Amino acid sequence: MSHSDKPLDPPSLAERDALAREFQRWLPAEAVLHQPEQLRPYECDGLSAYRRLPLVVVLPDTVEQVQQVMRYCAAQGIPVVARGAGTGLSGGALPLSNGVLLSLTKFTRVLDIDPVNRTARVQPGVRNLAISEAVAALDLYYAPDPSSQIACTIGGNVAENAGGLHCLKYGLTVHNIIRLQVVTVDGELVTIGADSLDSPGYDLLALMTGSEGMLGIIVEVTVKLLAKPESAKLIMASFDHVEKAGDAVGAIIASGIVPGGLEMMDNPATRATEDFVHAGYDTDAAAILFCELDGVPEEIDDDLERVKQVLDQNGCTRIRIARDESERQLFWSGRKSAFPAVGRISPDYYCIDGTIPRKQIGFVLTRIAQLSEEYGLRVANVFHAGDGNLHPLILYDGNQPGEFERTEELGARILEACIEVGGTITGEHGVGVEKIDQMCVQFAPAELRQFHALKEAFDPHRLLNPGKAVPTLARCAEFRAMHVHGGELKFPELERF
C-alpha cells in the first residue's frame, strides 16, 4: 500500500492555543484539549500503525455545541474528523495535523425505548452492548454484535456499517437502524430516515451508513430491537483441512438453512484463543467452524440434524454441541476474544478485512497460506464465514526494520486476491487510510468520480474527514505506475487510469 500523501507540517503551540481560545468561547475549558500530552490519546484509532496529533480536540456534550463547532470550522475552512470510541481498524479516525478532532464520547444517553414498536433512540456515544443491556428486561436486544461490542459505539458502528458474529441472519448496521439525526458540515441539524417503515425520497439512510464520517456528524441513532430467540444451540465442528471447512460453509447455506451465526477460525487462531480463554477448542484441528441455530426449539432440532449431515458429508472430523447456555456463551466468548488472544503471541498484528463469495473461501484461504509463506509472515484467520467476511491477522514485529512495510504489502495482496475472485476490499471495517489504494483496483475512474461528486454534494469544501476512503484519480495513476511489473500490469483493470 502506498501512503505517499504527506501530512502537513505540525502546527505551532501558538496556533493550537489560538484555536483553543476560540472554542473556549462556547465550550467549557475542560472540553477543549490542545496541549500535546492531552492530544496523545487521540493520535490514532485501532489501526495504531498510523499516528498523528490533531490540532485540537473538542468534546462537546450537546447537539447545539456540535453545531457551533461545525459552523465555526466551516467558516474558517478547518477540517474536522469525528471520532467515537476509536476502536476502528482502518484509520478512519486518524486525525489531521491541521484539523479538529471532534469526539462524541460524551453522548452516552439512551434517550427513549419503545417496546411496542421495538425501537430505541440513542446518542452516538452509547456502546453497542449497552443497548442490549438497556432492553434486556424487556426480552429484547440489538442484533449487530461486533467483537468489540463491549467498547465500540453506535455512532462508529453507523459510520463503518459494522457487522458482527450474527450478521449473516440478522444483518449489518444498515439493516438495523431506521433514523439518524445528523449535523451537516455547515452546522445544520437534519433528520435522515423516519420512524415509519419507509421514508420518502432517496435512501439517504443507507448512504450515510458506512460513509466513514465524510458526509455528516451523527448525533442520534434510532435502532431496531429484536425479540430474544426462544432457544439457541451452538455446534462446534472440527476439520483436518481449511478447504473442507470452507466448503462446508457454502454447503450449509445451500441446504436452505440460515444459521444465526456461522464463524470459522484456523489452527493458529484456535490455539492462541484456547490458551487465552480455555473454552475447550480442538487445537489439533486445521480449522473449526461455529454454527449457531436459533428460533423455536422444534425448528432448531430439525435444523441441527440437517447441519450435522452436511458437516459429515464435507469431511468434518469432530462435532461438539454446547451442553447448555453457559457452554454456548463460553464458545462464543472465545471467538470474540480471538483478536486479543492473537495479540498475546506476537509483538504486533495487522487485521485485514475483505469479503469474498462463500464458494471461494477454501481457495482464498489456500492463497493466503501461500502468500504467508512467500512473505515469511505468519497469518491467523478469524472470520465471519457465513457472509464471506475474512479477517486475516498478519503477525509481525514493528521493531524490526522493514517488517511493517512488508506486512502492508502482504495485506494489500490479500485484499487484491479478494477482488480477483469477485469480492470486495471491506466487509465492515471501512476503507479509511488503510485500503485507499485498493479502491483503485476495485473501482473504475468513472465510479470514483461519482463518489467524489457525492462527497461534494454534502461537503463542497471537503472539510469532513478529508483524504479518507475515496482516492483521487491522480493517486490511482501513481498506484498504477507502482504495479507495472516487467512492462505488464499486474491488474489489467488499472489500464483504465
C-alpha positions as CSV (number, residue, x, y, z in Angstrom):
1,M,0.0,0.0,0.0
2,S,1.2,3.5,-0.8
3,H,0.6,6.3,1.7
4,S,2.5,8.9,-0.2
5,D,0.2,11.8,0.7
6,K,2.4,13.7,3.1
7,P,0.8,15.3,6.2
8,L,1.2,19.0,6.6
9,D,3.9,20.4,8.9
10,P,2.9,20.2,12.5
11,P,1.3,23.3,13.8
12,S,2.9,25.5,16.4
13,L,1.8,25.7,20.0
14,A,0.7,29.3,19.3
15,E,-1.6,28.1,16.6
16,R,-3.1,25.5,18.9
17,D,-3.6,28.0,21.7
18,A,-5.3,30.5,19.5
19,L,-7.8,27.9,18.1
20,A,-8.4,26.6,21.6
21,R,-9.3,30.0,22.8
22,E,-11.9,30.4,20.1
23,F,-13.6,27.1,21.0
24,Q,-13.5,28.0,24.7
25,R,-15.8,30.9,24.0
26,W,-18.7,28.5,23.9
27,L,-17.2,25.2,25.3
28,P,-16.0,24.6,28.8
29,A,-12.3,24.8,29.2
30,E,-12.0,21.1,30.0
31,A,-13.8,20.2,26.8
32,V,-11.1,21.7,24.7
33,L,-7.7,19.8,24.6
34,H,-4.7,21.4,22.9
35,Q,-1.6,20.5,24.9
36,P,0.5,17.8,23.2
37,E,0.2,15.4,26.2
38,Q,-3.6,15.8,26.1
39,L,-3.8,15.1,22.4
40,R,-1.7,11.9,22.5
41,P,-4.7,9.5,23.3
42,Y,-6.4,10.7,20.1
43,E,-3.4,10.2,17.7
44,C,-4.8,7.0,16.2
45,D,-7.7,4.6,16.2
46,G,-7.4,0.8,16.4
47,L,-5.0,0.9,13.4
48,S,-2.2,2.1,15.6
49,A,0.5,1.8,13.0
50,Y,-0.6,5.3,11.7
51,R,-0.4,8.1,14.2
52,R,-0.8,11.9,14.1
53,L,-1.6,14.5,16.6
54,P,-4.7,16.7,15.8
55,L,-4.5,20.4,16.0
56,V,-7.2,20.5,18.8
57,V,-9.6,18.0,20.3
58,V,-13.1,19.2,21.3
59,L,-15.5,17.2,23.5
60,P,-19.0,18.7,23.2
61,D,-21.9,17.3,25.2
62,T,-24.9,18.9,23.4
63,V,-26.1,18.9,19.8
64,E,-26.0,22.7,19.9
65,Q,-22.3,22.6,20.8
66,V,-21.6,20.3,17.9
67,Q,-23.4,22.6,15.6
68,Q,-21.4,25.6,16.8
69,V,-18.1,23.7,16.3
70,M,-19.1,22.8,12.7
71,R,-20.3,26.4,11.9
72,Y,-17.0,27.8,13.1
73,C,-14.9,25.2,11.3
74,A,-16.9,25.6,8.1
75,A,-16.5,29.4,8.2
76,Q,-12.7,29.2,8.8
77,G,-12.1,26.3,6.4
78,I,-10.8,24.0,9.2
79,P,-11.1,20.2,8.5
80,V,-12.9,18.1,11.1
81,V,-12.5,14.4,11.9
82,A,-15.3,12.9,14.0
83,R,-14.4,10.1,16.5
84,G,-16.3,7.7,18.7
85,A,-14.5,5.1,20.9
86,G,-11.6,4.8,18.5
87,T,-12.0,1.1,18.0
88,G,-12.0,1.3,14.2
89,L,-9.4,-0.7,12.4
90,S,-8.9,1.2,9.1
91,G,-7.5,4.5,10.2
92,G,-10.9,6.2,9.6
93,A,-10.5,8.3,12.8
94,L,-6.8,9.2,12.1
95,P,-6.7,12.9,12.9
96,L,-5.3,15.7,10.7
97,S,-2.4,17.9,12.0
98,N,-4.2,20.9,10.6
99,G,-7.7,19.9,11.8
100,V,-10.0,19.5,14.7
101,L,-10.9,16.1,16.1
102,L,-14.5,16.1,17.3
103,S,-15.0,13.5,20.0
104,L,-18.6,12.3,20.7
105,T,-17.8,10.2,23.7
106,K,-19.9,12.4,26.0
107,F,-23.1,11.5,24.1
108,T,-23.8,8.4,26.1
109,R,-27.6,8.5,26.9
110,V,-30.3,6.1,25.8
111,L,-32.9,8.7,25.0
112,D,-36.0,6.5,24.6
113,I,-37.1,2.9,24.4
114,D,-40.3,2.0,22.6
115,P,-41.0,-1.7,23.3
116,V,-44.2,-1.7,21.2
117,N,-42.5,-0.6,18.0
118,R,-39.3,-2.3,19.1
119,T,-37.0,0.7,18.7
120,A,-34.6,2.7,20.8
121,R,-33.3,6.2,20.4
122,V,-29.7,6.6,21.5
123,Q,-26.9,9.1,21.3
124,P,-23.8,8.1,19.2
125,G,-21.5,7.5,22.2
126,V,-23.7,4.7,23.6
127,R,-21.7,1.4,23.5
128,N,-23.1,-1.3,21.2
129,L,-23.5,-3.8,24.1
130,A,-25.1,-1.1,26.3
131,I,-28.2,-1.0,24.0
132,S,-28.9,-4.7,24.6
133,E,-28.3,-4.3,28.3
134,A,-30.7,-1.4,28.5
135,V,-33.6,-3.5,26.9
136,A,-32.7,-6.9,28.4
137,A,-35.5,-6.8,30.9
138,L,-38.0,-6.5,28.0
139,D,-36.6,-9.6,26.4
140,L,-35.3,-7.5,23.5
141,Y,-31.8,-6.9,22.1
142,Y,-29.9,-5.1,19.4
143,A,-28.6,-7.7,16.8
144,P,-25.3,-6.4,15.3
145,D,-22.6,-7.6,17.6
146,P,-19.0,-6.7,16.6
147,S,-16.3,-8.4,18.6
148,S,-15.5,-5.0,20.1
149,Q,-19.2,-4.5,21.2
150,I,-18.2,-4.0,24.8
151,A,-16.3,-0.8,23.8
152,C,-17.4,0.3,20.3
153,T,-20.1,3.0,20.0
154,I,-23.2,3.0,17.9
155,G,-22.2,6.2,16.1
156,G,-19.0,4.5,14.9
157,N,-21.0,1.4,14.0
158,V,-23.1,3.5,11.7
159,A,-20.1,5.3,10.2
160,E,-18.4,2.0,9.3
161,N,-21.6,-0.1,8.8
162,A,-20.3,-2.6,11.4
163,G,-21.5,-6.3,11.4
164,G,-20.7,-9.0,13.9
165,L,-21.0,-12.7,14.7
166,H,-24.7,-12.8,13.9
167,C,-24.9,-10.6,10.8
168,L,-25.5,-13.5,8.5
169,K,-29.1,-13.9,9.7
170,Y,-29.8,-10.5,11.2
171,G,-27.9,-8.1,9.0
172,L,-25.3,-5.3,9.3
173,T,-25.9,-2.0,11.0
174,V,-27.6,-0.6,7.8
175,H,-30.3,-3.3,8.3
176,N,-30.9,-2.5,11.9
177,I,-31.4,1.3,12.1
178,I,-34.3,3.4,10.9
179,R,-33.5,7.0,11.6
180,L,-30.5,9.3,12.1
181,Q,-30.0,12.9,13.4
182,V,-27.0,14.4,11.5
183,V,-25.2,17.7,11.8
184,T,-24.1,18.8,8.4
185,V,-20.7,20.4,7.6
186,D,-22.2,23.9,8.0
187,G,-23.9,23.1,11.3
188,E,-27.5,22.4,10.1
189,L,-29.4,19.6,12.0
190,V,-31.2,17.2,9.6
191,T,-33.2,14.1,10.0
192,I,-32.4,11.1,7.7
193,G,-34.8,8.2,7.6
194,A,-38.0,8.0,9.6
195,D,-39.8,6.3,12.5
196,S,-42.1,4.7,10.0
197,L,-41.3,1.6,7.9
198,D,-40.3,3.8,4.9
199,S,-39.4,7.4,4.2
200,P,-39.9,9.4,1.0
201,G,-37.2,10.3,-1.4
202,Y,-33.8,8.8,-1.9
203,D,-32.5,6.2,0.6
204,L,-30.1,8.6,2.3
205,L,-30.1,6.4,5.4
206,A,-28.2,3.7,3.6
207,L,-25.9,6.3,2.0
208,M,-25.0,7.7,5.4
209,T,-24.4,4.2,6.9
210,G,-20.8,3.3,6.1
211,S,-19.9,6.9,4.9
212,E,-17.0,7.0,7.4
213,G,-17.6,10.5,8.7
214,M,-17.3,12.0,5.3
215,L,-20.8,13.3,4.8
216,G,-22.0,14.5,8.3
217,I,-21.7,14.1,12.1
218,I,-24.1,11.6,13.6
219,V,-25.7,12.9,16.8
220,E,-28.6,10.5,17.3
221,V,-29.5,7.0,16.1
222,T,-32.8,5.1,16.2
223,V,-32.2,1.4,16.2
224,K,-34.4,-1.6,15.7
225,L,-34.8,-4.1,18.5
226,L,-35.5,-7.8,18.2
227,A,-37.1,-10.3,20.5
228,K,-34.7,-12.7,22.0
229,P,-34.8,-16.1,20.3
230,E,-36.7,-18.7,22.4
231,S,-33.7,-21.1,22.1
232,A,-30.3,-21.4,20.6
233,K,-27.9,-24.3,20.1
234,L,-24.2,-23.9,19.0
235,I,-22.3,-26.5,17.1
236,M,-18.5,-26.6,17.1
237,A,-17.2,-28.7,14.2
238,S,-13.5,-29.7,13.5
239,F,-11.9,-30.2,10.1
240,D,-8.5,-31.5,9.1
241,H,-8.2,-29.0,6.3
242,V,-9.2,-25.4,6.0
243,E,-10.6,-26.0,2.5
244,K,-13.0,-28.6,3.8
245,A,-14.3,-26.2,6.4
246,G,-14.7,-23.5,3.8
247,D,-16.7,-25.9,1.5
248,A,-18.9,-26.8,4.5
249,V,-19.9,-23.2,4.9
250,G,-21.3,-23.0,1.4
251,A,-22.9,-26.4,1.8
252,I,-24.8,-25.3,4.9
253,I,-26.3,-22.3,3.2
254,A,-27.0,-24.2,0.1
255,S,-29.1,-26.7,2.2
256,G,-31.5,-23.9,2.8
257,I,-30.5,-23.3,6.4
258,V,-29.6,-19.7,7.5
259,P,-27.8,-20.0,10.9
260,G,-27.9,-17.2,13.4
261,G,-24.1,-17.3,13.3
262,L,-21.5,-19.1,11.2
263,E,-17.9,-18.4,12.1
264,M,-14.6,-20.0,11.4
265,M,-11.0,-20.0,12.9
266,D,-7.9,-21.7,11.6
267,N,-5.4,-23.6,13.7
268,P,-3.1,-20.7,14.7
269,A,-6.1,-18.6,15.8
270,T,-7.7,-21.6,17.6
271,R,-4.5,-22.4,19.5
272,A,-4.0,-18.8,20.6
273,T,-7.6,-18.4,21.6
274,E,-7.7,-21.7,23.6
275,D,-4.5,-20.6,25.5
276,F,-6.3,-17.4,26.4
277,V,-9.9,-18.4,27.1
278,H,-9.7,-22.1,27.8
279,A,-13.0,-22.7,26.0
280,G,-12.3,-26.4,25.2
281,Y,-11.5,-25.8,21.5
282,D,-10.0,-28.6,19.4
283,T,-6.4,-27.4,19.0
284,D,-5.5,-30.3,16.7
285,A,-8.0,-29.3,14.1
286,A,-6.8,-27.4,11.0
287,A,-10.0,-25.3,11.3
288,I,-13.0,-25.1,13.5
289,L,-16.5,-23.9,12.5
290,F,-19.1,-22.5,14.8
291,C,-22.7,-22.8,13.6
292,E,-25.5,-21.4,15.8
293,L,-29.1,-22.2,15.2
294,D,-31.8,-20.1,16.9
295,G,-35.6,-19.9,17.0
296,V,-38.2,-22.2,18.3
297,P,-36.9,-25.5,19.8
298,E,-38.7,-27.8,17.3
299,E,-37.2,-25.9,14.3
300,I,-33.8,-25.9,15.9
301,D,-33.8,-29.7,16.5
302,D,-34.7,-30.3,12.9
303,D,-32.1,-27.9,11.5
304,L,-29.5,-29.4,13.9
305,E,-29.8,-32.8,12.3
306,R,-29.6,-31.4,8.8
307,V,-26.5,-29.4,9.7
308,K,-24.8,-32.4,11.2
309,Q,-25.4,-34.4,8.0
310,V,-23.9,-31.6,5.9
311,L,-20.9,-31.4,8.1
312,D,-20.3,-35.2,7.9
313,Q,-20.7,-35.0,4.1
314,N,-18.0,-32.3,3.9
315,G,-15.3,-34.1,5.9
316,C,-16.0,-32.9,9.5
317,T,-13.8,-34.9,11.9
318,R,-15.5,-34.0,15.2
319,I,-18.7,-32.4,16.3
320,R,-19.5,-30.9,19.7
321,I,-22.7,-29.3,20.7
322,A,-22.7,-26.8,23.6
323,R,-24.3,-28.7,26.5
324,D,-26.1,-25.6,28.0
325,E,-26.3,-21.8,27.8
326,S,-23.2,-21.4,29.9
327,E,-21.0,-23.5,27.5
328,R,-22.6,-21.8,24.5
329,Q,-21.5,-18.4,25.8
330,L,-18.1,-19.8,26.6
331,F,-17.7,-21.0,23.0
332,W,-18.7,-17.6,21.7
333,S,-16.5,-15.7,24.2
334,G,-13.5,-17.4,22.7
335,R,-14.4,-16.4,19.2
336,K,-15.0,-12.8,20.4
337,S,-11.6,-12.8,22.2
338,A,-9.7,-14.1,19.2
339,F,-8.1,-10.7,18.3
340,P,-6.7,-10.1,21.8
341,A,-5.7,-13.7,22.0
342,V,-3.6,-13.5,18.9
343,G,-2.1,-10.3,20.3
344,R,-0.5,-12.4,23.0
345,I,1.6,-14.5,20.6
346,S,3.1,-11.7,18.5
347,P,4.5,-8.2,19.3
348,D,2.1,-6.8,16.7
349,Y,-0.6,-7.9,14.3
350,Y,-2.3,-6.3,11.3
351,C,-6.0,-7.1,10.8
352,I,-7.3,-7.3,7.3
353,D,-11.0,-7.0,6.3
354,G,-12.1,-8.3,2.9
355,T,-15.2,-10.1,1.7
356,I,-15.5,-12.9,-0.9
357,P,-18.2,-15.2,-2.3
358,R,-18.7,-18.1,0.1
359,K,-17.8,-20.6,-2.6
360,Q,-14.3,-19.1,-2.8
361,I,-13.4,-19.4,1.0
362,G,-11.3,-22.5,0.6
363,F,-9.4,-21.2,-2.4
364,V,-8.7,-17.8,-0.8
365,L,-7.5,-19.4,2.4
366,T,-5.1,-21.5,0.5
367,R,-3.9,-18.4,-1.4
368,I,-3.4,-16.6,1.9
369,A,-1.3,-19.6,3.2
370,Q,0.9,-19.3,0.0
371,L,1.3,-15.6,0.4
372,S,2.2,-16.1,4.1
373,E,5.0,-18.4,3.1
374,E,6.1,-16.1,0.4
375,Y,6.4,-13.1,2.7
376,G,7.7,-15.1,5.7
377,L,5.0,-13.7,8.0
378,R,2.5,-15.8,10.0
379,V,-1.2,-15.3,9.4
380,A,-4.0,-16.4,11.7
381,N,-7.5,-16.4,10.1
382,V,-10.6,-15.5,12.1
383,F,-13.7,-14.5,10.1
384,H,-17.5,-14.3,9.6
385,A,-17.6,-17.4,7.3
386,G,-21.3,-17.2,6.6
387,D,-21.1,-14.0,4.7
388,G,-17.5,-14.5,3.4
389,N,-16.1,-11.7,5.5
390,L,-12.4,-12.6,6.1
391,H,-10.2,-11.2,8.9
392,P,-6.7,-12.5,8.3
393,L,-4.4,-11.4,11.2
394,I,-0.8,-10.8,9.9
395,L,1.7,-11.3,12.8
396,Y,4.8,-9.1,12.7
397,D,7.2,-7.2,14.8
398,G,7.1,-3.4,14.2
399,N,10.5,-3.1,15.9
400,Q,12.2,-4.9,13.0
401,P,13.2,-2.5,10.2
402,G,11.0,-3.0,7.1
403,E,8.7,-5.6,8.6
404,F,5.7,-3.4,8.8
405,E,6.1,-2.3,5.2
406,R,6.3,-6.0,4.2
407,T,3.2,-6.6,6.3
408,E,1.3,-3.8,4.5
409,E,2.3,-5.3,1.1
410,L,1.1,-8.7,2.2
411,G,-2.2,-7.2,3.4
412,A,-2.6,-5.4,0.0
413,R,-2.1,-8.7,-1.9
414,I,-4.7,-10.4,0.2
415,L,-7.2,-7.7,-0.5
416,E,-6.4,-7.8,-4.2
417,A,-6.9,-11.6,-4.1
418,C,-10.4,-10.9,-2.7
419,I,-11.1,-8.6,-5.7
420,E,-9.8,-11.2,-8.1
421,V,-12.4,-13.8,-7.0
422,G,-15.3,-11.3,-7.2
423,G,-15.2,-10.0,-3.7
424,T,-14.6,-6.6,-2.1
425,I,-11.9,-4.9,0.0
426,T,-14.0,-4.3,3.0
427,G,-16.9,-6.0,4.8
428,E,-17.3,-3.9,8.0
429,H,-14.1,-2.1,8.9
430,G,-14.3,0.6,6.2
431,V,-11.6,1.9,3.9
432,G,-10.2,4.8,5.9
433,V,-6.5,5.3,5.0
434,E,-5.6,1.6,5.1
435,K,-7.3,0.4,1.9
436,I,-7.5,3.6,-0.1
437,D,-5.1,2.3,-2.8
438,Q,-7.1,-0.9,-3.3
439,M,-10.0,1.3,-4.2
440,C,-8.0,2.0,-7.4
441,V,-8.2,-1.7,-8.2
442,Q,-11.8,-2.3,-7.3
443,F,-13.4,0.8,-9.0
444,A,-13.1,2.4,-12.4
445,P,-12.3,6.2,-12.8
446,A,-16.0,6.9,-13.7
447,E,-17.1,5.3,-10.5
448,L,-14.6,7.2,-8.4
449,R,-15.7,10.5,-10.0
450,Q,-19.3,9.7,-8.9
451,F,-18.0,9.1,-5.3
452,H,-16.3,12.5,-5.3
453,A,-19.4,14.1,-6.8
454,L,-21.5,12.7,-3.9
455,K,-18.9,13.9,-1.4
456,E,-19.0,17.3,-2.9
457,A,-22.9,17.5,-2.7
458,F,-22.7,17.1,1.1
459,D,-19.3,18.7,1.7
460,P,-18.3,21.0,-1.1
461,H,-15.1,22.3,0.5
462,R,-14.1,18.8,1.6
463,L,-13.7,19.5,5.3
464,L,-15.2,16.3,6.8
465,N,-12.6,13.6,7.2
466,P,-10.8,14.6,4.0
467,G,-8.3,12.2,2.4
468,K,-10.1,9.1,3.6
469,A,-11.9,6.2,1.8
470,V,-12.0,7.6,-1.8
471,P,-8.7,8.1,-3.6
472,T,-8.1,10.9,-6.2
473,L,-7.6,9.8,-9.8
474,A,-4.0,11.2,-9.5
475,R,-3.3,8.9,-6.6
476,C,-4.7,5.9,-8.6
477,A,-2.4,6.9,-11.5
478,E,0.5,6.8,-9.2
479,F,-0.6,3.4,-7.8
480,R,-0.9,2.1,-11.3
481,A,2.7,3.1,-12.0
482,M,3.8,1.1,-9.0
483,H,2.0,-2.0,-10.2
484,V,3.8,-2.3,-13.5
485,H,6.0,-5.5,-13.4
486,G,8.2,-6.4,-16.4
487,G,6.3,-4.0,-18.6
488,E,3.0,-5.6,-17.8
489,L,0.2,-4.5,-15.4
490,K,-0.4,-6.9,-12.5
491,F,-4.1,-5.9,-12.7
492,P,-5.5,-5.3,-16.2
493,E,-8.2,-3.2,-14.6
494,L,-5.6,-0.5,-13.8
495,E,-5.2,0.2,-17.6
496,R,-8.2,2.4,-17.1
497,F,-6.1,5.1,-15.4
